Amino acid sequence: MATRTIPDRKSSGSPSARLSPEQLVAAYRNMLLSRRLDDKEVQLKGQNKIFFQISGAGHEGILTAAGMVLKPAYDWFYLYYRDRALCLELGVTAAEMLYEAVGAAVDPASGGRQMPSHWGHKAYNIVSASSPTGTQFLQGVGSAEASLRAKLLSIQEGFQKDEVVLITTGEGTTSEGEFWESLNTASNLKLPVVYLVEDNGYAISVPVEVNTTGGSISKLVSSFPNFFIEEVDGCDLLASYDTMQRAVDHARQRKGPALVHAHVIRPYSHSLSDDEKMYRPTAEREADAARDPVTQFPKWLLSEGHATASEIKQIQEEVDAVVLAATDDALAQPQPGADTVYFGVYSPDVDPTSEQFDTEDDPQFSGEPTTMVDLLNACMKDEMRRDKKILVFGQDVADVSREEHLGKVKGKGGVFKVTWGLQKEFGGSRVYNSPLAEANIVGRAIGLALRGFKPVVEVQFFDYIWPAYMQLRNELATMRWRSNNNFSAPVVVRTTYGGYIRGAIYHSQTGASIFAHCPGLRVVCPATALDANGLLRTAIRCDDPVLFLEHKHLYRQTYNKSAYPGPNFMIPFGKAKVVREGTDVTVVTYGATVRRALTAANAVADGISVEVIDLRTLSPWDRESVFESVKKTSRVIVAYEDALSWGFGAEISAAIADECFAWLDAPVKRIASADTFVGYAPSLEDAILPQVDDFKRAYEEIVKF
């Protein structure tokens, strides 16, 4: 077994000169309350009155010290599940914590939607935590970046001049790649963020030397510039207070980020689902017990004359009474009603499907018809002129990264030129390049959006979006619902997708269905330049996160051009467009297959009349228009560019079968790509992706029923 080096208690005597006896006694009360609440939850779990418990025991010293140094409702907090003592110190009550444990409707963290110890409290800037370990790093960095952007843009509302973001973690989670991505950005931008690593030596059963090469995360990160890094015995409240004060001061003074590596203990198992006796020897556990801050700190208070034995006993009795009263209160609270399950999936205040977002019938056209690239660019310029909180960033989106070159070179502006010229007009504080790291882009965007900015970020290719999937699915899509509408992150994520460009496996992917099945996330797929302009404007102005899919093949086609429709042109989500009327068969499609469906409809023989519907948005999709058309034609084909099996077309087909069965004269048919990957050779791509002949053949076959 590796030996853990715990820093000496060099500062044990110094903070007492700054902390009064009253503050020291109050700190002990907070630590004890945290432990007693842990113990009460263990008891309630054994009585089947709560359903999960994970302990913060052994971490109380460093967490209480952190809460004493930082400012609730001023600083911002991205926490993890051990942080009970910190939350108590910031102002969360014992009753509120037990509301979370019992799943009460009044739980301020999530309204009974999340498991216990998933901290969140809007009043204190404690941002809703989630279960995936490590997702908090990039979001916290994004939140700290928000204060930097606010200063650069002279935005004062919602920001403090010297606010700090605290991000907490266990040592095991520092193995996640997003930890290192966040360090890179925090260091590069000198962000006011403090990392607190609560190192109890174990990630469930895996010891620190297995998780972390060399066994010390602080030594590994010591080469990052601008960082204040210090180790501390996190069981020693006084040393912890000193260290946290130095770290927070470093960040407040805008000298850069800080990392505190606190060595703590874990006197209880990882959770009640774990039994540490199976992998930790008795001697090791006894050594931890000898450092327990909840038992050792009151002894120090007595020895230093800061409290008497009767005062210690009185505190213990008061804490027990508080826990008992909080327990009775929590157990009497009702759980959330079944009628609330959809509340907060999307914004309850801003509905992008409403008439408020429908100006499609009154475009104010000007100029000559132009491409989808140009009209997307025009929309972003309009919106950035309207709202200075819109930020655009991603890989290669800026014209230049070295701003002294602006005006001397043409500028990049994205690999497809969609963001070209934005930096030149709006400056590098609002349009800037990110590292080549997709999770970094989306995670930071979540933190920025939560602070009131409107990030419109670009993931260069859909094929490479997968490193960001955790942030998209588990964080961005769930933020509003899991916090019971206390927090939201209305980010727009633009990305290119699709084939028909000879792009082979890794530049042709079209897996929209993977995201369309995520509640809380809007998914948009325009097929024309005009629709792209109007739908992007809706995406930016709505209050939900949006995945905006731009088909590469459609960027510069001549057949889908349009004149500029004006700065207020919007198309609501969930409004399909009948691009060709017909009476014999309905084709429901979107994206690049719209053109192929139309071409085939115009060329099909035997007088077959085909109605072509462009969905335009996939989440939501326009059920009413589709069902109305199916009831008219009695035959329907669902066409999409993704692979045939398990694709978006299966959902459309199933809904039609459910709702329109009585009107159908033929089975619902599908046209899609082969259940394989897209090949590079033209002969392979043509055989794999839906072609015009595939549509013509399908039309001719379905009318035979």
For each residue, the residues with C-beta under 8 A, 3 or more apart:
1: 207 284
2: 207 208 209 215
3:
4: 201 208 215 263
5: 216
6: 233 263 291
7: 10 231 232 233 239 263
8: 233
9: 12 233 236 238 239
10: 7 239
11: 14 15 236 238 239 242 243
12: 9 236 238 239
13: 16 238
14: 11 17 18 238 242
15: 11 18 19 238 239 241 242
16: 13 19 24 238 304 306
17: 14
18: 14 15
19: 15 16 23 24 27 68 238 241
20: 23 24
21: 24 25 306 307
22: 25 26
23: 19 20 26 27 68
24: 16 19 20 21 27 28 237 301 306 307
25: 21 22 28 29 301 306 307 311 315
26: 22 23 29 30
27: 19 23 24 30 31 64 65 68 237 297
28: 24 25 31 32 297 298 301 307 312 315
29: 25 26 32 33 315 318 319
30: 26 27 33 34 60 64 67 85 88 89
31: 27 28 34 35 60 61 64 85 237 293 294 297
32: 28 29 35 36 294 315 316 319
33: 29 30 36 37 88 94 319 322 323
34: 30 31 37 38 56 57 60 63 64 84 85 88
35: 31 32 38 39 57 60 294
36: 32 33 39 40 319 320 323
37: 33 34 40 41 84 88 94 97 98 323 326
38: 34 35 41 42 53 55 56 57 84 268
39: 35 36 42 43
40: 36 37 43 44 98 323 327
41: 37 38 44 45 50 53 98 101 116
42: 38 39 45 46 53 55 268 272
43: 39 40 46 47
44: 40 41 47 49 50 53 101 102 327
45: 41 42 48 49 50 51 52 53 272
46: 42 43
47: 43 44
48: 45 51
49: 44 45 102 331
50: 41 44 45 53 101 102 103 116
51: 45 48 103 115
52: 45 115 116 271 272
53: 38 41 42 44 45 50 101 116 117 271 272
54: 81 82 116 117 270 271 272
55: 38 42 82 266 268 269 271
56: 34 38 59 60 63 81 82 83 84 85 117
57: 34 35 38 60 266 267 268 294
58: 200 235 264 265 266 267 268 288 292 293
59: 56 62 63 82 83 85 198 200 234 262 264
60: 30 31 34 35 56 57 63 64 85 293 294
61: 31 64 65 234 235 236 237 240 264 293 297
62: 59 65 66 196 198 232 234 235 240 244 260 262 264
63: 34 56 59 60 66 67 82 83 84 85 86 89 198
64: 27 30 31 34 60 61 67 68 85 86 89 237 240
65: 27 61 62 68 69 237 240 241 243 244
66: 62 63 69 70 86 89 166 168 196 240 244
67: 30 63 64 70 85 86 87 88 89 90
68: 19 23 27 64 65 89 241 244
69: 65 66 241 244 245 248
70: 66 67 75 77 90 164 166 244 248
71: 74 75
72: 75 90 91 123 124 125 126
73: 123 124 125
74: 71 125 160 163
75: 70 71 72 125 160 163 164 165 166
76: 125 127 140 143 144 163 164 165 166 451
77: 70 86 90 119 124 125 126 127 165 166 168
78: 127 129 136 137 139 140 143 165 166 167 168
79: 83 86 87 119 126 127 129 136 166 168
80: 83 129 133 136 168 169 170 173
81: 54 56 117 118 119 129
82: 54 55 56 59 63 117 168 170 198
83: 56 59 63 79 80 86 87 117 119 168
84: 34 37 38 56 63 87 88 97 117 119
85: 30 31 34 56 59 60 63 64 67 88 89
86: 63 64 66 67 77 79 83 89 90 168
87: 67 79 83 84 90 92 97 119 121 124 126
88: 30 33 34 37 67 84 85 91 92 93 94 97
89: 30 63 64 66 67 68 85 86
90: 67 70 72 77 86 87 121 124 126
91: 72 88 121 123 124
92: 87 88 96 97 108 119 121 124 126
93: 88 96 97 326
94: 33 37 88 97 98 322 323 326
95: 98 99 325 326 329 330
96: 92 93 99 100 107 108 109 121
97: 37 84 87 88 92 93 94 100 101 116 326
98: 37 40 41 94 95 101 102 326 327 329 330
99: 95 96 102 104 106 107 108 330 333
100: 96 97 103 104 107 109 110 112 114 116 117 118
101: 41 44 50 53 97 98 116 330
102: 44 49 50 98 99 330 331 333 335
103: 50 51 100 107 112 335 336
104: 99 100 107 112 330 333 334 335 336
105: 111 112 333 334 335 336 337 340
106: 99 111 333
107: 96 99 100 103 104 110 111 112 484
108: 92 96 99 120 121 122 123 486
109: 96 100 114 118 119 120 121 128 483
110: 100 107 113 114 118 120 128 482 483 484
111: 105 106 107 336 340 484
112: 100 103 104 105 107 335 336
113: 110 336 481 482 484
114: 100 109 110 118 120 128 130 131 482
115: 51 52 118 131
116: 41 50 52 53 54 97 100 101
117: 53 54 56 81 82 83 84 100
118: 81 100 109 110 114 115 128 129 130 131 482
119: 77 79 81 83 84 87 92 109 126 129
120: 108 109 110 114 126 127 128 129 483 486 487
121: 87 90 91 92 96 108 109 124 126
122: 108 125 126 483 486 487
123: 72 73 91 108
124: 72 73 77 87 90 91 92 121
125: 72 73 74 75 76 77 122
126: 72 77 79 87 90 92 119 120 121 122
127: 76 77 78 79 120 136 139 140 143 450 487
128: 109 110 114 118 120 479 482 483 486 487
129: 78 79 80 81 118 119 120 136
130: 114 118 135 136 474 475 478 482
131: 114 115 118 474
132: 135 470 474 475
133: 80 169 170 172 173 176
134: 137 169 173 176 178 179
135: 130 132 138 139 178 443 470 471 474 475
136: 78 79 80 127 129 130 139 140 167 168 169
137: 78 134 140 141 167 169 176 178 179 181 182 443
138: 135 141 142 178 181 182 185 439 440 442 443 444 446 447 471
139: 78 127 135 136 142 143 443 444 446 447 450 471 475
140: 76 78 127 136 137 143 144 165 166 167 182 193 447
141: 137 138 144 145 165 167 182 185 186 191 193 443 444 447
142: 138 139 145 146 443 444 445 446 447 448 449 450 451
143: 76 78 127 139 140 146 147 165 447 448 450 451
144: 76 140 141 147 148 164 165 186 191 192 193 257 447
145: 141 142 148 149 185 189 191 444 447 448
146: 142 143 149 150 159 447 448 450 451 452 453
147: 143 144 150 151 159 160 163 165 192 451
148: 144 145 151 152 189 191 192
149: 145 146 152 153 155 391 429 430 448 453
150: 146 147 153 155 156 158 159 451
151: 147 148 154 155 159
152: 148 149 429
153: 149 150 388 389 429 430
154: 151
155: 149 150 151 158 159 388 389
156: 150 159
157: 452
158: 150 155 451 452
159: 146 147 150 151 155 156 163 451
160: 74 75 147 163
161:
162: 192 252 253 254
163: 74 75 76 147 159 160 192
164: 70 75 76 144 192 193 194 248 251 252
165: 75 76 77 78 140 141 143 144 147 191 192 193 194
166: 66 70 75 76 77 78 79 140 193 194 196
167: 78 136 137 140 141 182 193 194 195 196
168: 66 77 78 79 80 82 83 86 136 195 196 197 198
169: 80 133 134 136 137 173 174 179 195 196 197 198
170: 80 82 133 173 174 197 198 199 200 203
171: 174 197 198 199 200 201 203 208 211 212 217
172: 133 175 202 203 204 206 208 211
173: 80 133 134 169 170 176 179 203
174: 169 170 171 179 197 211 212 217
175: 172 179 203 211 212
176: 133 134 137 173 179
177: 180 181 439 467
178: 134 135 137 138 181 182 439 440 443 470
179: 134 137 169 173 174 175 176 182 183
180: 177 183 184
181: 137 138 177 178 184 185 435 437 439 440 443
182: 137 138 140 141 167 178 179 185 186 440 443
183: 179 180 186 187 195 221 224 227 257
184: 180 181 187 188 224 435 437 440
185: 138 141 145 181 182 188 189 191 435 440 444
186: 141 144 182 183 189 191 193 256 257
187: 183 184 190 224 225 226 227 256 257
188: 184 185
189: 145 148 185 186
190: 187 226 254 255 256 257
191: 141 144 145 148 165 185 186 256 257
192: 144 147 148 162 163 164 165 251 252 254 257
193: 140 141 144 164 165 166 167 186 251 257 258
194: 164 165 166 167 244 247 248 251 257 258 259 260
195: 167 168 169 183 257 258 259 260
196: 62 66 166 167 168 169 244 259 260 262
197: 168 169 170 171 174 217 218 259 260 261 262
198: 59 62 63 82 168 169 170 171 234 262 264
199: 170 171 208 217 234 261 262 263 264
200: 58 59 170 171 264 265 266
201: 4 171 207 208 265 266
202: 172 205 206 207 208 266 270 276 280
203: 170 171 172 173 175 206 208 211
204: 172 270 274
205: 202 270 274 276 278 279
206: 172 202 203 210 211
207: 1 2 201 202 210 211
208: 2 4 171 172 199 201 202 203 211 212 215
209: 2 212 214 215
210: 206 207
211: 171 172 174 175 203 206 207 208
212: 171 174 175 208 209 215 216 217 220
213: 220
214: 209 219 220
215: 2 4 208 209 212
216: 5 212 219 220 231 261
217: 171 174 197 199 212 220 221 261
218: 197 221 222 229 230 231 259 261
219: 214 216 222
220: 212 213 214 216 217
221: 183 217 218 224 227 229 259
222: 218 219 227 229
223:
224: 183 184 187 221 227
225: 187 256
226: 187 190 255 256 257
227: 183 187 221 222 224 256 257 258 259
228: 246 247 250 251 255 256 257 258 259
229: 218 221 222 258 259 261
230: 218 243 246 247 258 259 260 261
231: 7 216 218 260 261 262 263
232: 7 62 236 239 240 242 243 260 261 262 263
233: 6 7 8 9 236 239 240 262 263 291
234: 59 61 62 198 199 240 262 263 264
235: 58 61 62 263 264 265 291 292 293 296
236: 9 11 12 61 232 233 239 240 293
237: 24 27 31 61 64 65 240 241 293 297
238: 9 11 12 13 14 15 16 19 241 242
239: 7 9 10 11 12 15 232 233 236 242 243
240: 61 62 64 65 66 232 233 234 236 237 243 244 262
241: 15 19 65 68 69 237 238 244 245
242: 11 14 15 232 238 239 245 246
243: 11 65 230 232 239 240 246 247 260 262
244: 62 65 66 68 69 70 194 196 240 241 247 248 260
245: 69 241 242 248 249
246: 228 230 242 243 249 250 258
247: 194 228 230 243 244 250 251 258 259 260
248: 69 70 164 194 244 245 251 252 258
249: 245 246 252 253
250: 228 246 247 253 255 256 258
251: 164 192 193 194 228 247 248 254 255 256 257 258
252: 162 164 192 248 249
253: 162 249 250
254: 162 190 192 251
255: 190 226 228 250 251
256: 186 187 190 191 225 226 227 228 250 251
257: 144 183 186 187 190 191 192 193 194 195 226 227 228 251
258: 193 194 195 227 228 229 230 246 247 248 250 251
259: 194 195 196 197 218 221 227 228 229 230 247
260: 62 194 195 196 197 230 231 232 243 244 247
261: 197 199 216 217 218 229 230 231 232
262: 59 62 196 197 198 199 231 232 233 234 240 243
263: 4 6 7 199 231 232 233 234 235
264: 58 59 61 62 198 199 200 234 235
265: 58 200 201 235 288 289 291 292
266: 55 57 58 200 201 202 269 270 276 288
267: 57 58 285 288 289 292
268: 38 42 55 57 58 276
269: 55 266 272 274 275 276 277
270: 54 202 204 205 266 273 274 276
271: 52 53 54 55 274
272: 42 45 52 53 54 269
273: 270
274: 204 205 269 270 271
275: 269 278
276: 202 205 266 268 269 270 279 280 285
277: 269 280 285
278: 205 275
279: 205 276
280: 202 276 277 284 285
281: 284 285
282: 285 286
283: 286 287
284: 1 280 281 287 288
285: 267 276 277 280 281 282 288 289
286: 282 283 289 290
287: 283 284 290 291
288: 58 265 266 267 284 285 291 292
289: 265 267 285 286 292 295
290: 286 287 296
291: 6 233 235 265 287 288 296
292: 58 235 265 267 288 289 295 296
293: 31 58 60 61 235 236 237 296 297
294: 31 32 35 57 60 297 298
295: 289 292 298 299
296: 235 290 291 292 293 299 300
297: 27 28 31 61 237 293 294 300 301
298: 28 294 295 301 302 307 312
299: 295 296 302 303
300: 296 297 303 304 306
301: 24 25 28 297 298 304 306 307 312
302: 298 299 305 306 307 308 309 312
303: 299 300
304: 16 300 301
305: 302
306: 16 21 24 25 300 301 302
307: 21 24 25 28 298 301 302 311 312 315
308: 302 311 312
309: 302 312 313
310: 313 314
311: 25 307 308 314 315
312: 28 298 301 302 307 308 309 315 316
313: 309 310 316 317
314: 310 311 317 318
315: 25 28 29 32 307 311 312 318 319
316: 32 312 313 319 320
317: 313 314 320 321
318: 29 314 315 321 322
319: 29 32 33 36 315 316 322 323
320: 36 316 317 323 324
321: 317 318 324 325
322: 33 94 318 319 325 326
323: 33 36 37 40 94 319 320 326 327
324: 320 321 327 328
325: 95 321 322 328 329
326: 37 93 94 95 97 98 322 323 329 330
327: 40 44 98 323 324 330 331
328: 324 325 331 332
329: 95 98 325 326 332 333
330: 95 98 99 101 102 104 326 327 333
331: 49 102 327 328
332: 328 329
333: 99 102 104 105 106 329 330
334: 104 105 337
335: 102 103 104 105 112
336: 103 104 105 111 112 113 340
337: 105 334 340
338: 341
339:
340: 105 111 336 337 343
341: 338
342: 345
343: 340 348 481 484 485
344: 348 480 481 483 484 485
345: 342 480 481 519 520
346: 351 480 520 522 544
347: 350 351 480 488 490 542 543 544
348: 343 344 485
349: 543
350: 347 542 543 544
351: 346 347 354 356 357
352: 357 522 538 539 541 542 544 572 573
353: 357 572 573 574 575 620
354: 351 357 358 572
355: 358 572
356: 351
357: 351 352 353 354 538 541 542 570 571 572 573
358: 354 355 361 570 571 572 575
359: 362 363 534 568 569 570
360: 363 534 569 570 571 572 575
361: 358
362: 359
363: 359 360 530 565 566 569
364: 565 566 568 569
365: 562 563 564 565 566
366: 563 564 566
367: 370 563 564
368: 563
369: 529 561 562 563
370: 367 374 375 529 561 562 563 564
371: 374 375 529 555 556 557 560 561
372: 375 376 526 528 529 532 550 554 555 556 557 560
373: 376 377 416 417 418 555 556
374: 370 371 377 378 529
375: 370 371 372 378 379 529 530 532 533 562 564 565
376: 372 373 379 380 418 532 533 536 550
377: 373 374 380 381 417 418 419 420 421 422
378: 374 375 381 382 533 564
379: 375 376 382 383 532 533 536 537 540
380: 376 377 383 384 390 392 418 419 422 456 536 540
381: 377 378 384 385 421 422 425
382: 378 379 385 386 537 567
383: 379 380 386 387 390 456 537 540 541
384: 380 381 387 388 390 392 422 425 426 430
385: 381 382 567
386: 382 383 567
387: 383 384 390 454 540
388: 153 155 384 430
389: 153 155 452 453 454
390: 380 383 384 387 430 453 454 455 456 540
391: 149 430 431 448 453 454 455 456 457
392: 380 384 397 419 422 426 430 431 432 455 456 457 458
393: 397 398 431 432 433 434 441 444 445 455 457 458
394: 397 414 433 434 441 457 458 459 460 494
395: 433 434 436 441 458 459 460
396: 412 414 415 433 460
397: 392 393 394 412 413 414 419 422 431 432 433 458
398: 393 401 411 412 413 419 423 428 431 432 433
399: 406 409 411 412 413 420 421 422 423 424 431
400: 403 405 406 409 411 412 423
401: 398 432 433
402: 405
403: 400 406 423 428
404:
405: 400 402 408 409
406: 399 400 403 409 411 423 424
407: 424
408: 405
409: 399 400 405 406
410:
411: 398 399 400 406 420 421 423 424
412: 396 397 398 399 400 415 420
413: 397 398 399 417 418 419 420 421 422 423
414: 394 396 397 417 418 419 420 458 460
415: 396 412 460
416: 373 496 552 555
417: 373 377 413 414 420
418: 373 376 377 380 413 414 458 494 550 555
419: 377 380 392 397 398 413 414 422 423 431 458
420: 377 399 411 412 413 414 417
421: 377 381 399 411 413 424 425
422: 377 380 381 384 392 397 399 413 419 425 426 430 431
423: 398 399 400 403 406 411 413 419 426 427 428 430 431 432
424: 399 406 407 411 421
425: 381 384 421 422
426: 384 392 422 423 430 431
427: 423 430 431
428: 398 403 423 431 432
429: 149 152 153 432
430: 149 153 384 388 390 391 392 422 423 426 427
431: 391 392 393 397 398 399 419 422 423 426 427 428
432: 392 393 397 398 401 423 428 429
433: 393 394 395 396 397 398 401
434: 393 394 395 437 440 441 444 457
435: 181 184 185 440
436: 395
437: 181 184 434 440 441 467
438: 441 442 459 464 465 466 467 468
439: 138 177 178 181 442 443 467 468 470 471
440: 138 178 181 182 184 185 434 435 437 443 444
441: 393 394 395 434 437 438 444 445 457 458 459 468
442: 138 438 439 445 446 457 459 468 471 472 476 491 493
443: 135 137 138 139 141 142 178 181 182 439 440 446 447 468 471 475
444: 138 139 141 142 145 185 393 434 440 441 447 448 455
445: 142 393 441 442 448 449 455 457 476 489 491 493
446: 138 139 142 442 443 449 450 471 475 476 479 489 491
447: 138 139 140 141 142 143 144 145 146 443 444 450 451
448: 142 143 145 146 149 391 444 445 451 453 455
449: 142 445 446 452 453 454 455 488 489 490 491
450: 127 139 142 143 146 446 447 479 487 488 489
451: 76 142 143 146 147 150 158 159 447 448
452: 146 157 158 389 449
453: 146 149 389 390 391 448 449
454: 387 389 390 391 449 490 492 540
455: 390 391 392 393 444 445 448 449 491 492
456: 380 383 390 391 392 491 492 494 540
457: 391 392 393 394 434 441 442 445 491 492 493 494
458: 392 393 394 395 397 414 418 419 441 493 494 495
459: 394 395 438 441 442 462 464 465 468 493 494 495
460: 394 395 396 414 415 464 495 496
461: 464 465 495 496 497 506 507
462: 459 465 495 496 497 498 509 510 511 549
463: 497 505 506 507 508 509
464: 438 459 460 461 467 506
465: 438 459 461 462 468 469 472 495
466: 438 469
467: 177 437 438 439 464
468: 438 439 441 442 443 459 465 471 472 493
469: 465 466 472 473
470: 132 135 178 439 473 474 475
471: 135 138 139 439 442 443 446 468 474 475 476
472: 442 465 468 469 475 476 477 493 515 518 521 547
473: 469 470 476 477 478 515 518 521
474: 130 131 132 135 470 471 477 478
475: 130 132 135 139 443 446 470 471 472 478 479 489
476: 442 445 446 471 472 473 479 489 491 493 520 521 545
477: 472 473 474 518 519 520 521 545
478: 130 473 474 475 481 482 520
479: 128 446 450 475 476 482 483 487 488 489 520 545
480: 344 345 346 347 483 485 487 488 489 520 544
481: 113 343 344 345 478 484 485 519 520
482: 110 113 114 118 128 130 478 479
483: 109 110 120 122 128 344 479 480 486 487 488
484: 107 110 111 113 343 344 481
485: 343 344 348 480 481 488
486: 108 120 122 128 483
487: 120 122 127 128 450 479 480 483
488: 347 449 450 479 480 483 485 543
489: 445 446 449 450 475 476 479 480 545
490: 347 449 454 542 543 544 545 546
491: 442 445 446 449 455 456 457 476 545 546
492: 454 455 456 457 536 539 540 545 546 548
493: 442 445 457 458 459 468 472 476 545 546 547 548
494: 394 418 456 457 458 459 536 548 550
495: 458 459 460 461 462 465 547 548 549 550
496: 416 460 461 462 549 550 551 552 555
497: 461 462 463 509 510 512 549 550 551 552
498: 462 501 508 509 510 551 552 553 554 591 592 641
499: 503 508 510 553 592 641 673 678 685 688 689
500: 553 592 685 689
501: 498 507 508 552 553
502: 680 682 685
503: 499 506 507 508 552 678 680
504: 507 508 678 679 680 685
505: 463 508 509 677 678 679 680
506: 461 463 464 503 509
507: 461 463 501 503 504 552
508: 463 498 499 501 503 504 505 678 685
509: 462 463 497 498 505 506 678
510: 462 497 498 499 591 640 641 642 673
511: 462 514 515 642
512: 497 515 516 523 525 549 618 642 648
513: 516 517 618 642 646 647 648 651
514: 511 517 518
515: 472 473 511 512 518 521 523 547 619
516: 512 513 523 618 619 648 651
517: 513 514 651
518: 472 473 477 514 515 521 619
519: 345 477 481
520: 345 346 476 477 478 479 480 481 544 545
521: 472 473 476 477 515 518 544 545 546 547 619
522: 346 352 539 542 544 545 546 547 573 617 619 620
523: 512 515 516 546 547 549 617 618 619
524: 535 536 539 546 547 548 549 573 616 617 618
525: 512 549 551 590 591 615 616 617 618
526: 372 531 532 535 536 550 554 616
527: 531 551 554 560 590 591 592 594 595 614 616
528: 372 531 532 554 560 562
529: 369 370 371 372 374 375 532 533 560 561 562
530: 363 375 533 534 560 562 565
531: 526 527 528 534 535 571 577 614 616
532: 372 375 376 379 526 528 529 535 536 550
533: 375 376 378 379 529 530 536 537 562 564 565 569
534: 359 360 530 531 537 538 565 569 570 571
535: 524 526 531 532 538 539 548 571 573 616 617
536: 376 379 380 492 494 524 526 532 533 539 540 548
537: 379 382 383 533 534 540 541 568 569 570
538: 352 357 534 535 541 542 570 571 572 573
539: 352 492 522 524 535 536 542 546 548
540: 379 380 383 387 390 454 456 492 536 537
541: 352 357 383 537 538 570
542: 347 350 352 357 490 522 538 539 546 573
543: 347 349 350 488 490
544: 346 347 350 352 480 490 520 521 522
545: 476 477 479 489 490 491 492 493 520 521 522
546: 490 491 492 493 521 522 523 524 539 542
547: 472 493 495 515 521 522 523 524
548: 492 493 494 495 524 535 536 539
549: 462 495 496 497 512 523 524 525 591
550: 372 376 418 494 495 496 497 526 532 554 555
551: 496 497 498 525 527 554 555 591 592
552: 416 496 497 498 501 503 507 555
553: 498 499 500 501 557 592
554: 372 498 526 527 528 550 551 557 560 591 592
555: 371 372 373 416 418 496 550 551 552
556: 371 372 373
557: 371 372 553 554 560 561 595
558: 561
559: 595
560: 371 372 527 528 529 530 554 557 595
561: 369 370 371 529 557 558
562: 365 369 370 375 528 529 530 533 565
563: 365 366 367 368 369 370
564: 365 366 367 370 375 378 533
565: 363 364 365 375 530 533 534 562 569
566: 363 364 365 366 569
567: 382 385 386
568: 359 364 537
569: 359 360 363 364 533 534 537 565 566
570: 357 358 359 360 534 537 538 541
571: 357 358 360 531 534 535 538 575 616
572: 352 353 354 355 357 358 360 538 575
573: 352 353 357 522 524 535 538 542 617 620
574: 353 617 620 621 622
575: 353 358 360 571 572 616 617 622 625
576: 613 614 615 616 621 622 625 626
577: 531 613 614 616
578: 581 611 612 613 625 629
579: 594 598 612 613 614
580: 598 601 602 610 611 612
581: 578 611
582: 585 586 601 609 610 611 612 633
583: 609 611 632 633
584: 608 609 610 633 635 703
585: 582 608 609 610 611 633 635 636 637 699 702 703
586: 582 610 611 613 626 629 630 632 633 635 636 637
587: 597 601 610 611 612 613 636 637 638 639 695
588: 613 615 626 629 636 637 638 639 652
589: 593 594 597 612 613 614 615 638 639 640
590: 525 527 593 594 614 615 616 618 640
591: 498 510 525 527 549 551 554 594 640 641
592: 498 499 500 527 551 553 554 595 596 641
593: 589 590 596 597 639 640 641 671 690
594: 527 579 589 590 591 597 598 612 614
595: 527 557 559 560 592 598 599
596: 592 593 599 600 639 690 691 692 694 695
597: 587 589 593 594 600 601 610 612 639 695
598: 579 580 594 595 601 602 612
599: 595 596 602 603 692 695
600: 596 597 603 604 610 692 693 694 695 696 699
601: 580 582 587 597 598 604 610 612 695 699
602: 580 598 599
603: 599 600 692 696
604: 600 601 608 610 695 696 699 700
605: 608 700
606: 700 703
607:
608: 584 585 604 605 699 700 703
609: 582 583 584 585
610: 580 582 584 585 586 587 597 600 601 604 699
611: 578 580 581 582 583 585 586 587 629 632 633
612: 578 579 580 582 587 589 594 597 598 601
613: 576 577 578 579 586 587 588 589 622 625 626 629
614: 527 531 576 577 579 589 590 594
615: 525 576 588 589 590 618 621 622 626
616: 524 525 526 527 531 535 571 575 576 577 590 622
617: 522 523 524 525 535 573 574 575 620 621 622
618: 512 513 516 523 524 525 590 615 621 648
619: 515 516 518 521 522 523
620: 353 522 573 574 617
621: 574 576 615 617 618 626 652
622: 574 575 576 613 615 616 617 625 626
623: 626 627 655 659
624: 627 628
625: 575 576 578 613 622 628 629
626: 576 586 588 613 615 621 622 623 629 630 636 652 655 656
627: 623 624 630 631 656 659 660
628: 624 625 631 632
629: 578 586 588 611 613 625 626 632 633 636
630: 586 626 627 633 634 636 656 660 663 664
631: 627 628 634 660 663
632: 583 586 611 628 629
633: 582 583 584 585 586 611 629 630 636
634: 630 631 663 664 665 666
635: 584 585 586 664 665 666 702 703 705
636: 585 586 587 588 626 629 630 633 656 660 664 668 669
637: 585 586 587 588 668 669 670 671 695 698 699 702
638: 587 588 589 649 652 653 656 668 669 670 671
639: 587 588 589 593 596 597 649 670 671 672 690 695
640: 510 589 590 591 593 647 648 649 670 671 672 690
641: 498 499 510 591 592 593 672 673 689 690
642: 510 511 512 513 647 648 649 672 673
643: 646 647 672 673 674 675 676
644: 647 649 670 672 673 674 675
645: 650 675
646: 513 643 650
647: 513 640 642 643 644 650 670 672
648: 512 513 516 618 640 642 651 652
649: 638 639 640 642 644 652 653 670 672
650: 645 646 647 653 654 670
651: 513 516 517 648 654 655
652: 588 621 626 638 648 649 655 656
653: 638 649 650 656 657 668 670
654: 650 651 657 658
655: 623 626 651 652 658 659
656: 626 627 630 636 638 652 653 659 660 664 668
657: 653 654 660 661 664 668
658: 654 655 661
659: 623 627 655 656
660: 627 630 631 636 656 657 663 664
661: 657 658 664
662:
663: 630 631 634 660
664: 630 634 635 636 656 657 660 661 667 668
665: 634 635 705
666: 634 635 669 702 703 705
667: 664 705
668: 636 637 638 653 656 657 664
669: 636 637 638 666 698 701 702
670: 637 638 639 640 644 647 649 650 653
671: 593 637 638 639 640 690 694 695 698
672: 639 640 641 642 643 644 647 649 690
673: 499 510 641 642 643 644 676 678 688 689 690
674: 643 644 687 688
675: 643 644 645
676: 643 673 688
677: 505 688
678: 499 503 504 505 508 509 673 684 685 688 689
679: 504 505 684 685 687 688
680: 502 503 504 505 684 685
681: 684 685
682: 502 685 686
683: 686 687
684: 678 679 680 681 687 688
685: 499 500 502 504 508 678 679 680 681 682 688 689
686: 682 683 689 691
687: 674 679 683 684
688: 499 673 674 676 677 678 679 684 685
689: 499 500 641 673 678 685 686
690: 593 596 639 640 641 671 672 673 694 695
691: 596 686 694 695
692: 596 599 600 603 695 696
693: 600 696 697
694: 596 600 671 690 691 697 698
695: 587 596 597 599 600 601 604 637 639 671 690 691 692 698 699
696: 600 603 604 692 693 699 700
697: 693 694 700 701
698: 637 669 671 694 695 701 702
699: 585 600 601 604 608 610 637 695 696 702 703
700: 604 605 606 608 696 697 703 704
701: 669 697 698 704
702: 585 635 637 666 669 698 699 705
703: 584 585 606 608 635 666 699 700
704: 700 701
705: 635 665 666 667 702
